[in-house]
Amino acid sequence: MRNTEATRMLFELHSPGRRAALLPACDVPPTPVAALLPGDAVAESAPPLPELSEPDVIRHFINLSTRNMSVDTHFYPLGSCTMKYNPKRNERLASLPGLVDLHPQQPAEQCQGMLELLYEMQQMLGEIAGLPGVSLQPAAGAQGEFTALLVASAYFRSRGEQRTRVLFPASAHGTNPASAALAGFECVQLKGTAGGFVDLDELQAQLDDRTAVFMVTNPNTLGMFERDLPEIARRVHAAGGLVYIDGANMNAICGITRPGDFGGDMMHYNVHKTFTGPHGAGGPGSGPIAVRDFLAPFLPGPVVERTTGREGAAVYWLAQPEHSIGRVRSFFGNVGILVRGYCYLRTLGPQGVREMSENAVLNANYLLARLKDVLPVPQGDRCLHEFVASAQKLKETRGITAMDIAKRLLDFGFHAPTVYFPLVVPEALMIEPTETESRETLDAFSDAIHQIVAEAPESLQRAPFSTPVSRPDDVRAARQPVFQWTPT
Ligand SMILES: *Cc1c(COP(=O)(O)O)cnc(C)c1O
């Protein structure tokens, strides 16, 4: 068995005639495929798929999986992504047969338990947001943004208003302008203050009757709370626009303050970030949105409603909001992730959710304090759940870049922080430890960074040394993809 070859592709492990399943000889006369299907549906030759045994396949994938980093194997301080530990009890609960064996097209009477769960999830998310109208449908944060912008469009259309522009600060996540453009809006980027906050004068200068939505992440992508948000919201509202809060950073503020209380009209959650849906490496996401009551009639449908039936028992049913924009995803969204998020929220309870955020902020501030002597943090000495350090000085004085540090961290058994985002900080390292890390882990990470920045730049530029691949070309796979394989 060629188990030393885990870095080779399955196509390269191909061996003609090798099979995973060996079937007994057919004991009825075979019918050619061409006799069963119309001629143009039958390929002239078999597709060039690799021929492999079952152990070939299993060892290939298991070996590959051990060459990756995950929240279960490594500290993963990937800023903005909230890579917290996902408690295993949520996995166990989400795989209960009564939940996984439900079919989404079963009549509502047969899935009252699931509908109750989804209803309560709507209620909890509405409560945490301070925005009562909730749709669970969007499959990720980016789709939540897109959906909320369609809701805003429908709202303005219903009022006969033609508002064409979406404004956002330069520190915005790339999905914000992408969603706005996809929803048919013109994107206007605001530069912001030197400290990375929204500049009120600049905002004011852009606000007019073309303004549909102002999108802002709060806490922002520098890990700082936009303190002027109530005033910002007042001005956007005075111009007739809506305020969208990108809720990807909710891990900093849950149970402490609410987007609806500081001026937001709409927001999305990333259940897979804040409420421990497993993510990274393409796991399913969940991006519910919450909106003010006057926007709720435009939400995607169906939403789950509750009434009281005979003998006072609750009955759950599916309702279509009056002016619904329609579906944005099949059925009720990524229910498996919603169930995990539900278990997480019910496990923690209101006080626990608040402590989650307080500890996330505490951990980030601890790490900031331990790192700032070697990696300055331009925004200052305090942060919320994450902070953005800069390797600019190290680059100027010693030729060490953010990328060098990120790559070398892999040798120490740490996943790299987010690098070169947000764009407003040069040589950015965006570090988000999350609340699930111990002080020992944070100390070890900090020690590793101190050791790395003391190393010789010529050596760092060749790091990592312990990974199967060291420094692949960052963009070649995207720019010159190779899809073809020719069997040998
Ligand atoms: C992750 C993230 C998004 C996008 O969310 P997805 O669930 O990945 O689509 C948007 N904004 C910010 C600030 C984020 O961190």
Ligand as a Chemical Component Dictionary entry (heavy atoms), coordinates in Angstrom:
data_LIG
# 
_chem_comp.id                   LIG 
_chem_comp.type                 NON-POLYMER 
_chem_comp.pdbx_formal_charge   0 
_chem_comp.three_letter_code    LIG 
# 
loop_
_chem_comp_atom.comp_id 
_chem_comp_atom.atom_id 
_chem_comp_atom.alt_atom_id 
_chem_comp_atom.type_symbol 
_chem_comp_atom.charge 
_chem_comp_atom.model_Cartn_x 
_chem_comp_atom.model_Cartn_y 
_chem_comp_atom.model_Cartn_z 
_chem_comp_atom.pdbx_ordinal 
LIG C1 C1 C 0 -17.339 36.212 7.540 1  
LIG C2 C2 C 0 -17.762 37.604 7.260 2  
LIG C3 C3 C 0 -18.742 37.879 6.298 3  
LIG C4 C4 C 0 -19.301 36.835 5.353 4  
LIG O1 O1 O 0 -19.905 35.788 5.989 5  
LIG P1 P1 P 0 -19.975 34.318 5.319 6  
LIG O2 O2 O 0 -20.779 33.552 6.291 7  
LIG O3 O3 O 0 -18.560 33.850 5.195 8  
LIG O4 O4 O 0 -20.629 34.469 3.993 9  
LIG C5 C5 C 0 -19.161 39.184 6.154 10 
LIG N1 N1 N 0 -18.633 40.161 6.903 11 
LIG C6 C6 C 0 -17.659 39.945 7.819 12 
LIG C7 C7 C 0 -17.120 41.099 8.622 13 
LIG C8 C8 C 0 -17.192 38.654 8.035 14 
LIG O5 O5 O 0 -16.227 38.423 8.925 15 
# 
loop_
_chem_comp_bond.comp_id 
_chem_comp_bond.atom_id_1 
_chem_comp_bond.atom_id_2 
_chem_comp_bond.value_order 
_chem_comp_bond.pdbx_ordinal 
LIG C1 C2 SING 1  
LIG C2 C3 SING 2  
LIG C2 C8 DOUB 3  
LIG C3 C4 SING 4  
LIG C3 C5 DOUB 5  
LIG C4 O1 SING 6  
LIG O1 P1 SING 7  
LIG P1 O2 DOUB 8  
LIG P1 O3 SING 9  
LIG P1 O4 SING 10 
LIG C5 N1 SING 11 
LIG N1 C6 DOUB 12 
LIG C6 C7 SING 13 
LIG C6 C8 SING 14 
LIG C8 O5 SING 15 
# 
